[in-house]
Each structure stands twice: as structure tokens, then as C-alpha cells.
Amino acid sequence: MLVQAYLFFNGNCEQAIEFYRRALDAEVGVLMRYRDAPEPPPPGSVPPGMEDKVMHANFRIGDSVVMASDDCTQATARFQGFHLSLTVADPAEAERRFKALADGGKVTMPLAETFYSPAFGMLTDRFGVSWMVIAPGEPAGKA
């Protein structure tokens, strides 16, 4: 069994993927636009102007695959009630990734040592996706 995140964006999926490529070294596996669908969509299911938007994409961040698309229902995407948790090798990488993800976003808990990690922080990126960044291991005072 496998559970994967599937993120729906408001027409800026391609920009989000490019952001994650730079911030997290994400590797794009698939990026298909609505106009590239092998069969035409049912009438009325894809609004005009969506042809060049992302119908489906997947990208790898480390060992995980995240899927994404532009929401053709044109509902307002709201990433609420969850965070993507990014576990990195060490505090230096946590700082680098946290800073990259926070660029243009909002820090909700600054990256800092906690009783459970040498580096942990929370933020919402510029696309509205919430992240927790954590470096595993004992805090300096507990080692």
C-alpha cells in the first residue's frame, strides 16, 4: 500500500514545480498539459484557457513522489489541515531547505533546536503549501 500527496494548484502548478525543483532539487518525472491528453475531455469538463495548464505531473523529492495538477474545476485551492514533512540529513541542510521554501512564503515557526530535533521549523510556501522541516537526531544539549 502507498499513500502519496496530490496537490491541486490554481493555474500555477508549473511555477510551483519549478520552485520545488530549485528549492528541493525536485526531479520532474511527468508533466502533461490538458492539450496533450490522448483523448479529448468530455464536453464542458475543462474550461477554455486551460489547454496549456498542467493536467498531471509528478516529481520526486528525495525518496518521495508528489503528484500535482492545475485544478480544472477552477475551485480555489486551499492547502489546509496538513503539512508536508521534509526530513533532511542535518541541521545545515535543514537551514538551507527551510530558507529556500520560505522565500516568498510565511514562516509559522522559525527553524530552531527543539527537545526532539537539532533543527525543526514550519512554514507556508509562496503557493500556500505548508511544510515542516526537520533534521533527525538529538539536540546539542541531549547528545
N, C-alpha and C positions, 0 to 999 in steps of 0.2 A: 504494500500500500504506500502511496506517496501523496503528500499534500504540498501544493505549490501556490504561491501568490499569483493572482491575475489582477493587474491594475488597469483600470479604465480611466483614460485621460480625456480632457475637454478640448481635443483638437491639437494638443501639444505633445503627443506621445513621442514623436520623433525627436523633439527637442529634449524631452526627459531622458530618453535613451542615450542621446549624445552626452548629456550632463553626467549620467551614471558611467558612461564609458570613460570620461575624463576623471571623475571623482573616485571611482572604484575599480578602474581597469576592467569594466564590464566588456564581455565579448559577445557581439550580436551573432545569434545563430540564424534566425529567420526574421525578415521584415517584409511583410506582404501588404500592399496597398489595396484598398477596395477595388480599384480599377483592374487589379491583377487577378481577381477571383476567377477560378477556372469556369464557373458558370455564373450567368447573370443573377443578381439577387432578386428575390420576389418583388414585384411592383410595390413601391411605397415603403420598402423596408430600409432603404439607405437614402437619406435626404440629399438633394442636389448640393454640390460643393464638397462632398465627402470623398470624391474619387481619388484624390491624392493623399488622403489621410491613411493612417495605419489600421488595417483590418486585423492583423495579428502579428505579433512579434514575440520572440523570446530572446533572452540574453542571460549569459552566465556571469555570476558574481562569485568568484572562488569556486566552491563545490555546489552552489545552488543555482537553479534556473528560475528566473522570474519571467512571467508572461505579461504582455501588455497590449493595449489597443486604444484607438480613439473611439469613444462611445458614440455609435451611430444613432442612439436614441435621443441624443442631444440633451440628456439629463445632466444636471450639474454634478460632476464627480466630487464626492466628498470622502476623503480618506479618514474615517472616524472609527474609533473603537479598537484600533490595533496599531502596532508599531512593527516595522521590520527590524529585527535584531541582527546587528552586524558584529560578529566576533572576529577580532583581529589578533595578530601574533603577539603584540607587545604594546606598551604604553606609547611608544614613539609612533607606531602605525596608527594607533587609536587617535592620537592628536592630529596626524596628517589627514586621515579619512574624515574625522569629525569636522575639521576646518573646511575641507572640500565640500562636504554635504551641507554645511551651514551657510555657505556662500549664497547670499540672496534669500536665505530662509530665516527661521527664528529658532534660537536656542531656548529650550524649555527647562533644561537642567545642564549647567556648564559641565564640561568634561573635568572630572576630578577623581582623586582617590576616594574610595568608599571602604566600608568594612568588608566588602565582598569582592573588590576588584582594585587593582592599582590604577585603573582608568575606566571611568564609566560616565556617559553623558547622554542626553536626549535632545532631539531637535526635530523640527519640521522643515523639510527642504523647500525650495522655491516652487515646487509643483504641488505642495500640500501633503506629501507623503511623510509620515512620522517615522523616525529612526531612533533606535537605541544602539550606541556604540560601546562595546565592552572589550577590554583586554583581560584574558583569564589570568588567574594566579592570585597569590596572596598580596595584599597591600604591603608596602615597605615596612611598616611597623609590626607586621604579623609574621614576617618571614623568619 
